[in-house]
Each structure stands twice: as structure tokens, then as C-alpha cells.
Amino acid sequence: MGAQCCKSESEINQFEEERKPKRQRPKQRGRKRTQAASKIQALWRGFLVRQTLLAAALNAWVIQCWWRNILHRQLLKRRLALLRIYVIEEEAAVRLQAWVRMWRCRRYFSQVCNTLCVVQSLESSIAFRNDDIFQVQYEVVSKQPEFHIEILSL
């Protein structure tokens, strides 16, 4: 038993070193620090890249909104111009139709007046009977001729 308890000092030191928590060697500590610093730098760079991409996306969105607004304004201007042209064309068509109706009414009135003049000038020589197709009734009261024409069918 005595032999077992007397150990050499080197064995005792070795045993104590094994029992103590192992200290990391300076090379390993430096390597872990470098890895930790690399991770922190990578995270920071990723954060900066995401911030830059977010800012770029927001700027692109602002530019797109601005451009869409400009295109919308141009579209409204084109629509307004086309609407003005349409209104002008419609007014011109209405005026033209009114002029044509007026011209037709005046022509018809002129034809009727000419017919009355012929009938009045030939009044003494024409004798109208009840069975005639064309009957004229008139009275001259004022300067404007008033007349009534009936066309009878056979």
C-alpha cells in the first residue's frame, strides 16, 4: 500500500492538471474570436445590404408612383381633348341638320307660295269642282297668304 501512495511529483502534477478545467490554448481562443467577429461582421453586412435593398425598393416604388401619375394625367388630357373634339363635331352636326331642315321648310314654303300665285293668277279661268283631286280653299285677309290644301286620293 505504501508504494501506491507515494507517487512522484510529476505524476501528481499530471493528475492535478487533468482534474483542473482545461484552459484553452491561446491559438484556439484567437480562432474562436475570429469566428465570432466574422459572424458579427456577416450579420452586420447582411443588415446593411437589406437596408440598402429596402431603400432602393422604396425609391423605385416612389419613382413608379410618380411615373404612373404622369401617365394618368396625360391620359386625362387626351380624353379631355377627344371629348372637346366630340362636342364640337356634335354641335356642328346639329347646326348642319338645323340648316338643312330650315332650307327644306323654306323651299317647301316657296313652292307653296308659287303654287298659290299660279292658282290666284289663273283663278278666273279654272273652275274647281267637288270631284277634283286638288282642292284649294283660301282667304286673303292680310299680306301673308293663308291657305289650306287638301289632296284627295281616288
C-alpha positions as CSV (number, residue, x, y, z in Angstrom):
1,M,0.0,0.0,0.0
2,G,2.8,2.3,0.8
3,A,4.0,2.1,-2.7
4,Q,0.8,3.1,-4.2
5,C,0.5,6.3,-2.2
6,C,3.9,7.5,-2.9
7,K,3.8,8.8,-6.3
8,S,6.3,11.0,-7.9
9,E,5.7,14.7,-8.1
10,S,5.4,14.6,-11.8
11,E,2.6,12.1,-11.6
12,I,0.9,14.3,-9.0
13,N,1.2,17.4,-11.2
14,Q,-0.1,15.5,-14.1
15,F,-3.1,14.3,-12.1
16,E,-3.8,17.8,-10.9
17,E,-3.7,19.1,-14.4
18,E,-6.1,16.5,-15.6
19,R,-8.6,17.4,-12.7
20,K,-8.4,21.1,-13.3
21,P,-10.7,22.6,-16.0
22,K,-8.7,22.7,-19.1
23,R,-7.7,26.1,-20.2
24,Q,-7.9,26.8,-23.8
25,R,-4.8,27.4,-25.6
26,P,-4.2,30.9,-27.0
27,K,-4.4,29.7,-30.6
28,Q,-7.9,28.2,-30.0
29,R,-9.1,31.4,-28.2
30,G,-7.9,33.5,-31.1
31,R,-9.6,31.3,-33.6
32,K,-13.0,31.4,-31.8
33,R,-12.7,35.2,-31.5
34,T,-12.0,35.4,-35.2
35,Q,-15.0,33.2,-36.0
36,A,-17.2,35.3,-33.7
37,A,-16.0,38.5,-35.3
38,S,-16.6,37.1,-38.7
39,K,-20.2,36.1,-37.7
40,I,-20.9,39.6,-36.3
41,Q,-19.4,41.2,-39.5
42,A,-21.5,38.9,-41.7
43,L,-24.7,39.8,-39.8
44,W,-23.9,43.5,-39.9
45,R,-23.2,43.3,-43.7
46,G,-26.4,41.4,-44.2
47,F,-28.3,44.1,-42.2
48,L,-26.7,46.8,-44.3
49,V,-27.5,45.0,-47.6
50,R,-31.1,44.5,-46.5
51,Q,-31.4,48.2,-45.5
52,T,-29.9,49.2,-48.9
53,L,-32.2,46.9,-50.8
54,L,-35.2,48.2,-48.8
55,A,-34.2,51.8,-49.5
56,A,-33.7,51.0,-53.2
57,A,-37.1,49.3,-53.4
58,L,-38.8,52.2,-51.7
59,N,-37.1,54.7,-54.1
60,A,-38.2,52.6,-57.1
61,W,-41.7,52.5,-55.7
62,V,-41.8,56.3,-55.4
63,I,-40.5,56.7,-58.9
64,Q,-43.1,54.2,-60.3
65,C,-45.9,56.1,-58.5
66,W,-44.7,59.4,-59.9
67,W,-44.5,57.9,-63.4
68,R,-47.9,56.4,-63.2
69,N,-49.3,59.7,-62.0
70,I,-47.8,61.4,-65.1
71,L,-49.2,58.8,-67.4
72,H,-52.6,59.2,-65.8
73,R,-52.5,62.9,-66.2
74,Q,-51.6,62.5,-69.9
75,L,-54.4,60.1,-70.4
76,L,-56.9,62.5,-68.8
77,K,-55.6,65.3,-71.1
78,R,-56.1,63.1,-74.1
79,R,-59.6,62.1,-73.0
80,L,-60.5,65.8,-72.4
81,A,-59.2,66.8,-75.9
82,L,-61.1,63.9,-77.5
83,L,-64.3,64.9,-75.6
84,R,-63.9,68.5,-76.7
85,I,-63.5,67.4,-80.4
86,Y,-66.6,65.2,-80.0
87,V,-68.6,68.1,-78.6
88,I,-67.5,70.4,-81.4
89,E,-68.4,67.7,-84.0
90,E,-71.8,67.1,-82.4
91,E,-72.6,70.8,-82.3
92,A,-71.6,71.1,-86.0
93,A,-73.8,68.2,-86.9
94,V,-76.8,69.7,-85.0
95,R,-76.3,73.0,-86.7
96,L,-76.0,71.4,-90.1
97,Q,-79.2,69.4,-89.5
98,A,-81.0,72.6,-88.4
99,W,-79.8,74.4,-91.6
100,V,-81.0,71.6,-93.8
101,R,-84.4,71.5,-92.0
102,M,-84.7,75.3,-92.4
103,W,-83.7,75.1,-96.1
104,R,-86.3,72.3,-96.7
105,C,-89.0,74.3,-94.9
106,R,-88.2,77.5,-96.9
107,R,-88.2,75.6,-100.1
108,Y,-91.5,74.0,-99.3
109,F,-92.9,77.3,-98.3
110,S,-91.6,78.9,-101.5
111,Q,-93.2,76.1,-103.6
112,V,-96.5,76.5,-101.8
113,C,-96.4,80.3,-102.3
114,N,-95.5,79.8,-106.0
115,T,-98.4,77.4,-106.3
116,L,-100.8,79.9,-104.7
117,C,-99.6,82.6,-107.1
118,V,-100.3,80.4,-110.1
119,V,-103.7,79.5,-108.7
120,Q,-104.5,83.1,-107.9
121,S,-103.4,84.3,-111.3
122,L,-105.4,81.7,-113.1
123,E,-108.4,81.9,-110.8
124,S,-110.7,83.3,-113.4
125,S,-110.0,80.6,-115.9
126,I,-110.0,77.5,-113.6
127,A,-113.3,76.2,-112.2
128,F,-112.8,73.7,-109.4
129,R,-115.4,71.0,-108.9
130,N,-116.0,68.9,-105.9
131,D,-114.8,65.7,-107.5
132,D,-111.4,67.2,-108.5
133,I,-108.3,65.7,-106.9
134,F,-106.8,69.1,-106.0
135,Q,-109.0,71.4,-103.9
136,V,-107.8,74.8,-102.7
137,Q,-109.5,77.0,-100.1
138,Y,-108.1,80.4,-99.3
139,E,-109.0,83.7,-97.9
140,V,-106.9,86.8,-98.3
141,V,-107.1,88.8,-95.1
142,S,-103.6,90.1,-94.6
143,K,-100.5,90.4,-96.7
144,Q,-99.3,87.0,-95.6
145,P,-101.2,84.4,-97.5
146,E,-103.1,81.8,-95.5
147,F,-104.2,78.7,-97.3
148,H,-105.4,75.2,-96.9
149,I,-104.6,72.5,-99.4
150,E,-106.2,69.1,-99.4
151,I,-105.0,66.3,-101.6
152,L,-107.7,63.7,-102.1
153,S,-107.0,60.2,-103.2
154,L,-109.1,58.4,-105.8
